Amino acid sequence: MKIKILLICCLSLFISCSNDSETNPTPTEEAMYFPPITGTTWETKTPESLGWNTANIAALNTYLSDKNSKSFIVLHNGKIVMEQYFNGHDAITPRYWASAGKTLTSTVTGIAEQEGFLNINTKVSNYLGTGWTSAPLAKENLITCKNLLSMNSGLNDALGDDVSPANLQYVADAGTRWAYHNVYVKLQDVVAQATGQTWNAYFNTKLRDKIGMTGYWLPYQGLSVYSSDARSMARFGLLALANGNWNGTQIINSAYLNSATNTSQTINQAYGYLWWLNGKTSYHMPQSQLQIPGTLIPSAPSDMYCALGKNDQKIYVVPSKKLVIIRMGDAADTSNFALSDFDDVLWQKISAVIN
């Protein structure tokens, strides 16, 4: 009899707990927000709701304005927390991405691979034909699409932006030397040849239009440079934060994106597939063969990866903090490299707000 009473009590307790969990569910993590594909609607949240130090926002904005910024956006889990425009800029004015747009080329190359049009481990000459460089044929045939993504093609990086065959000269075997070089743009030709579409058409249908970006590719010294408003740049950063998924639709394979945002070769630890990586033990600067000990941006989170362009165009993606941060503008200082001292000081100002 005692056993029956005990069982009844346990059953009653179980039912009570089950009913309580239904009426008082365990708090769940906020779902990532994605703005609608069309229109200007974009949900916001306040810095106060995140417990940020709002007293330091004014100093951050002053620093951004003083350093020639045009746009600054902070997303948390997809929602806008901060959005500022400076120095005559506004929300609809396009701005070129410079080398930050390399990450667009990386992403679309991955999309073309997942659709079966190409393999990044295949030599570039399979798609463009031989003679796309002036390197000896045996050396040219060593260069794969992955080498272009990883900046270790072995081609001479000291001859300027021209990527005509005469200017793409052999220095070292592919994979043995890291050098920041605009030869990456040949991936756009690879995608066009492999898909049978123009680069613009494939980019627009497979990436831009699927996440609601605006913008266009502009010719610049034989290259193709992207230009858009700051919110379009933020949309792309949000796609990266969401592991290539946009509101339930997988745009770019998450495994490829994971490879793209991790060290891609053995020479420059701070470089993936056209993405810069923080938190590594050493890095190389553009146009330098010097290995520098330490992390890329010491004041920034170690798991951050970023798209960095000339004149300090920035996309910072910080998975651990669910952040995407955009900065567009003129050069913060006199540096012409993708990297500048601005990054570290800016992150000191950002950290004073978000920590």
N, C-alpha and C positions, 0 to 999 in steps of 0.2 A: 504493500500500500504506500509505504514511504517512497519507494522508487517511482511509482506512478505520479505521486504528488510532485516529486522533484522534476520529472520529465515535463509535467504540465507547466511548472514554474519557468523552466528553461525555455519551453516553447513560447510562453507568453512574453518572456524577456526578449527573445529573438524577434517576435512580431513587432514588439514595441520599438526595438532598435531599428528595424527595417522601415517602419512607418516614419520614425523620427528622421532617418536619413533621406527619405523622400521629401519630407516637408522642409528639412533643413540641410540641403546638400552641401557637401564639402566645397568650399570656395575653389573655383577652377581658374586656371591661368587665362588671362585675357587673350582672346583670339587675335591673330595678326590682322590688321585692317588693310584693305586695298581700296584706293579711291576708284570711283566708276571710270570706265574706259573713256567715256565722253563727258564733256562739261567741265565745270570748274569746282565742283563739290569735292571737298577734302576735309574729313573730320579732324578736329583738333583736340588737344588736351592741354592743360595748363602746367607750367613748371611746378606750381604749388602742389598739384595733385601727385607729382612724382617725388615730392620732398626735396626739390632742388633748392640751392642757395640763391634765391632771386636777388639778393642784395648785390651779387656780383655780375648780374646780366648787363648792367649799364657799362661796366668796365670792358666787358667782352665786346659789346656793340661799338664802343668808342675805338677800341683797338682795331676792329674790322674796318671801320670807316677810315681811320688814319692810315691803314695799310692798303688802301686803294680797292677795297672789296666792292663788288656790285650786288651780289646776292649771297644770302646765308640762310640755310634751312636746316632744321633739326627735326628728324622723325624719331618717335619712340614707338616701336611695334607697329609702325605704319602711319601713325597719326602725327600731324604737325604740332610740335611743341613751340618752336620758334621759327619765324619767317621774317626776314628783314631785307630791305633793299636800300642801297646807299648810292651816293654820288651820281644822282640823276638816272639811275636804273629803275626798272619796275618789273612787275611779275610777268609781263608778256614779251619783254624785249629779249631776243635771242642773243646768245653769247657762244663763241666757239669753245669747244672742249679741249682743243689742242691734244696733247698726248694722253689725256684722260680718256679720250675716245678710242684708244687702243683696246680697251676692255670691251668695247662694242664689237670690234673685229674678232677678238678672242671668243666672245659669246656666240656670234653668228657662225664662226668656224665650227664650234661645238654642235650647234644645231644642224648644220649640214652633215656632220659626221653621224649624228644620231638618226638622221633620215637616210643614211646609207649612201650619200653622194661621195664621200671622201673618207680617208683614213689618215689621221694626223701623223702616223708613223710611216707613211708612204713618202717617197722622195718627191720634191716639188716638181721636178722635170716630168714626172708622169702626168701632171696636169697642165703645165705650161709649155712643155716641149723642151728640148735641150737648147742651150744658148741663151737662157734667160739671165745668165751672168756671164762675165768674161773669165771665170775660173776655168782651169783645165777640166775637161769633161768628167774625168774620174773624181775630181774634187767636188764639182757641181752636183754629181749624183749622190754624194754623201748627205746633202742637205735635205732634211725632211720638213714637212709642215710643222712638226713639233719643234724643230730647231728654230723656225721663225717665231713661234709662240714663246719660246724660252729665251730668245736673244742670244743663241749660241750657234749661229750659222757659220761662223769662221770668216765672214766677209769683212772687208775693210770698212771701219766705221768713221774714218777720218776724211772722207771724200765728200761730205755734205749730204744734202737731202735727196739729190738726184738718184733715182733707183733704176735708171736705164742700164742695160747690160754692161756698157763700157765702164760704168761707175761702180759696179758690183764686182769687186776684185778680191781674189783669194788672199787670205792672210794665214789661216790655220784650218786644220780639218774641222768639220762641223762637230760640235760637241766638246771641243777642247778649249774653247776661248769664249768668255762672255763679253758681249759688247752691245750697248744700247744703240740700235740702228733702225732707221726707217724702212729697211728691207721687209719688215713685218707686213707692210702694206701689200706685198705680193700675195698675201693670203686672201685679199679681196678678189684678186684675179683668179686664184685657185677656186674660190667658192663660185665665182661666175662661170668658169669653165666646167666645173664639176656638176653644177645644177642646170646649166643651159639657160640661166637667167642673168640679167644684169645684176651687179652688186646692189644697186639701189632698190631694185624691185624685190629681190630676195630679202634684204634687210627689212624693208618696210612691211612685208607681209608676214615674215616669220618672227620679228621682234618688235619693231616700233609700234605697229598697229595693234598688236596683241596686248600691250600693256598701257596703251593710251598715250604714248609719247607723241610729241610734235617735233619738228626739226628736219634738217636736210644736210646732205653732204656737199661740201664746197671744195672745188679744186684749189690746191695751194702748193705751189712749187713742185708740181708733178705728183703730189699726194692727194688724199681725199680726207678732209677734216670735217668733223661733225659740229653742227651749231644748233642750239635749242634754248628754250627758256629753262630756268632753274628747276622748276617742278618736273620737267621731263627727265632731267638728270636725277632728281630724287626718285622718280618712278623706277629708273634702272637700278639705282642703289637698293631700293626696296626689293626688287626681283632677286638681287644677289643675296640680301639678308634672308629671304624666304627660300633659299636653296633652289632657286630656279623655278619656283612654283608661283603662279599668279592667280590667287583666289580660287585654287582648286585645279588649275590647268598647268601641267608641267611644260614650261616653255623650253627650258634647257635641262638636260639630264643632270641630276644632282651629283652623280659620280664625276662627271666631267668638270662641273663647277668646283667640286672639292679639289680635284687635281689642279685646276686653274688658280686656286687660291692657297696653294701650298707650294713649297720649294720644288721647282721644275727641273733643276740640274744641280751639279755638285759644286759649281763655282761661286755663284751669287746666291746665298741662302735666302736673301730677301726678295726673290723674284719668282713669280709663278708663270702663268700663261698671260703675259702682258699686264698682270696685276702686281703691285708692290706689297710686300708683306712685312708687318711689324713683328717684334718679339723674337727675332733670330739673333744669333750670337755674332754675326758679322754681315756686312753688306758691301756692295760696290755702288759708286756714284755713276751716273751717265758719263760717257766719254772718259772713263778712267778704268785702268786695269788694277788699281790699288784696292786691296781688300781692307776694309775698315772694321776694326773690332767694335762690338757693341750693337745695340738695337737701332733700327732705322729712325724712330721717333721716340726717344726715351720717355717723354711725359705722357704718351698715349698708351691705351691698353695694349697688352702684348698680343691679344688675339685679333687685333685690327688688321684689315687689309684695305688697300686703297688704290684708286685710280688717280694718277698725278700728272698734270699737264703744265706746259710752259705758261709762265705768268700766273702760276699758282691757281690753276683750276683743280678742284679737289672733290673726290668722292671718298669719304671715310665710311667703312662698314665695320661695326663693332658687334659681333654676335652676342658676346657675354652681356652686353648692356642693351641689346635690342635697338641699337642706334644706327641711323644713317645720317650723315652730316655732309652738306653740300656747301662749297664756297666757290663762287665764280667772281672774276674781276681782272684788274690789271695786276702786274707784278707787285708783290708786297715790298720787294727790294730790287736790287740790280741784277739778281741772278737770272740767267737764261735757262737753267737746268729745270728738269721736272721737280727736283727737290730743292728746298731752300730752308734757311733757318726759321722762316715763318712758321713751318709746321710745328716745331717744338714749342715755340712761344704761344702759338694759337692754342695748342692743346693744354698748356698751363692755364690759359684763360677759360677754356671749356671745362677743364677738370674742377676749377674753382666754383663752377656753377652746378655741375652734375653730381659732384661727390658730397 
